[in-house]
Amino acid sequence: MRALDLVHNVVKNYVKEGSLCIDATMGRGYDTSFLSALVGDSGKVIAMDIQQSALDSTRELLNARKQNNVELILDSHENMTKYAEENSVDCIMFNLGYLPNGDHTIYTHADSTIKAINAGLNLLRSGGLMCVSIYYGGDSGYEEKDALMPFLKEIDDTKYQVIMSSFYNWKNDPPIPVFILKN
Ligand SMILES: C[S@@+](CC[C@H](N)C(=O)[O-])C[C@H]1O[C@@H](n2cnc3c(N)ncnc32)[C@H](O)[C@@H]1O
């Protein structure tokens, strides 16, 4: 199993035909395409990235799969409140790190990621799910993970449940899938 499979298996329980989802780190569009298939023609996916090459790859993938329920946005995810209403989103996915087969010097950073998670929590509807897959080590280092762990610990437990998963016996900085449920 990959971390991605665990996340997708959980997401399937929260996203239905007609749902509104945000892919906060579109990258090559694989999560965007996965969400697009789940929400169907009556739903919508908003996908964000700061790199034009991510939008280009994602557009190509969606066109090949004839998926046209996605809005592609070239903007930082910390601005996501510009693109959706409060309490309206069923699922938000973050897949942190750098663009696979892209520029490894451009990756997610703690300050903007924390702002984006806070913004996203307001956008989630009651009963909604946020997934944050924390990739760290390698070219992007440990700074983001080290800042995120205490931040996630302090999220208001009267409003949200934060579930931290661990691939406990994996070697070499295994990704950490985090699931945040809005009460
Ligand atoms: C690990 S990749 C995402 C992989 C993607 N989910 C997929 O299925 O291919 C992380 C992406 O986050 C993007 N990113 C970095 N900082 C960002 C920000 N502030 N706002 C939005 N996207 C950002 C990077 O450009 C990169 O494409």
The ligand as an SDF file (V2000), in Angstrom:
LIG
                    3D

 27 29  0  0  0  0  0  0  0  0999 V2000
    3.5980   16.6260   -4.0970 C   0  0  0  0  0  0  0  0  0  0  0  0
    3.0340   17.7460   -5.3020 S   0  0  0  0  0  0  0  0  0  0  0  0
    1.3260   17.3610   -5.4660 C   0  0  0  0  0  0  0  0  0  0  0  0
    1.0580   16.0800   -6.2080 C   0  0  0  0  0  0  0  0  0  0  0  0
   -0.3560   15.9940   -6.7310 C   0  0  0  0  0  0  0  0  0  0  0  0
   -1.3320   15.8400   -5.6970 N   0  0  0  0  0  0  0  0  0  0  0  0
   -0.5350   14.9280   -7.7770 C   0  0  0  0  0  0  0  0  0  0  0  0
   -1.5000   14.1360   -7.7190 O   0  0  0  0  0  0  0  0  0  0  0  0
    0.2830   14.8870   -8.7140 O   0  0  0  0  0  0  0  0  0  0  0  0
    2.9900   19.2830   -4.4360 C   0  0  0  0  0  0  0  0  0  0  0  0
    2.5470   20.4500   -5.2860 C   0  0  0  0  0  0  0  0  0  0  0  0
    2.2920   21.5630   -4.4180 O   0  0  0  0  0  0  0  0  0  0  0  0
    2.5520   22.7360   -5.1670 C   0  0  0  0  0  0  0  0  0  0  0  0
    2.6570   23.8850   -4.2700 N   0  0  0  0  0  0  0  0  0  0  0  0
    3.7480   24.3310   -3.5810 C   0  0  0  0  0  0  0  0  0  0  0  0
    3.4190   25.4380   -2.8780 N   0  0  0  0  0  0  0  0  0  0  0  0
    2.1070   25.7030   -3.1360 C   0  0  0  0  0  0  0  0  0  0  0  0
    1.1980   26.7140   -2.7110 C   0  0  0  0  0  0  0  0  0  0  0  0
    1.5980   27.6800   -1.8700 N   0  0  0  0  0  0  0  0  0  0  0  0
   -0.0670   26.6870   -3.1870 N   0  0  0  0  0  0  0  0  0  0  0  0
   -0.4700   25.6880   -4.0370 C   0  0  0  0  0  0  0  0  0  0  0  0
    0.3450   24.7040   -4.4680 N   0  0  0  0  0  0  0  0  0  0  0  0
    1.6220   24.7150   -4.0270 C   0  0  0  0  0  0  0  0  0  0  0  0
    3.8180   22.3990   -5.9200 C   0  0  0  0  0  0  0  0  0  0  0  0
    3.9640   23.2680   -7.0120 O   0  0  0  0  0  0  0  0  0  0  0  0
    3.5660   20.9330   -6.3090 C   0  0  0  0  0  0  0  0  0  0  0  0
    3.0320   20.8530   -7.6020 O   0  0  0  0  0  0  0  0  0  0  0  0
  1  2  1  0
  2  3  1  0
  2 10  1  0
  3  4  1  0
  4  5  1  0
  5  6  1  0
  5  7  1  0
  7  8  2  0
  7  9  1  0
 10 11  1  0
 11 12  1  0
 11 26  1  0
 12 13  1  0
 13 14  1  0
 13 24  1  0
 14 15  1  0
 14 23  1  0
 15 16  2  0
 16 17  1  0
 17 18  1  0
 17 23  2  0
 18 19  1  0
 18 20  2  0
 20 21  1  0
 21 22  2  0
 22 23  1  0
 24 25  1  0
 24 26  1  0
 26 27  1  0
M  CHG  2   2   1   9  -1
M  END
$$$$
